[in-house]
Amino acid sequence: MYPSETRTVVSAVVLAALLASAGSCAFAQAYPNRPIHIIAPFPAGGGYDFLSRLVGSEMTKTFSQPVIVENKSGANGNIGTDAAAKSAPDGYTLLMGGNSPLSLNVGLYPKLPYDPVRDFEPISRVATQPNLFAANPKVPVKSVAELVQYAKANPGKLTYASNGNGSPQHLAAEQLKRMAGIDMVHVPYKGAAPTAAALLAGEVSVAFNIILLPLPHVQSGRLTGLAVASSKRSALAPDLLVRRLRALHPRWGRR
């Protein structure tokens, strides 16, 4: 998958055992009759956390029961996902899943402590959003083409943050490096919010991140927006065109 086509997909899932237990005494009473927990497998302030709290707020209105969001981060989402998989199969623990813990990690980790197919049952897709590629203003570039030129003139000088080893943001940057023939040093963080903070602070040069976090800072001038990593322009950032990637590959920028 090309960086210009990468996106983050987040969906809510519930333990598969919930369905198998539908006829048990746990469901003899009206559901829900006590608080529900949503596990967000990444740190507070990121997309998983934001969506968990947004969904939880609406669930509270609908069910008249408290919905508690728990952030259990680490291992590119594996820790929180495993906690959800091992929770009681009573329908009161949900997971805000996504493409890292439920898809990519299957091929990146030799043995996961959970099985994404066996242990979970999808409820609904919650959101999809493209990644935005941005640079700290200290880096003297205004486009992807300029970034590639600068990186080639300064091999190994640039650093890039990701939301964790094996995250979509990590893979997007590595694909960019390979196709552009440039060298950048990877600095992994534990989620989208730490990645955003690191880029703002100038700890790293560039980063792909879910558009929700860097976009306000691009709009305010605190970050330099380089491209939106999707197959077509985003309505959230219509001035950041995918065609800026055409200098690297003819497929990039088609709409």
Summary of the structure (lengths in Angstrom):
residues: 255
radius of gyration: 19.7
end to end distance: 15.9
largest distance: 67.9
contacts: 894
relative contact order: 0.18
helix: 36%
strand: 24%
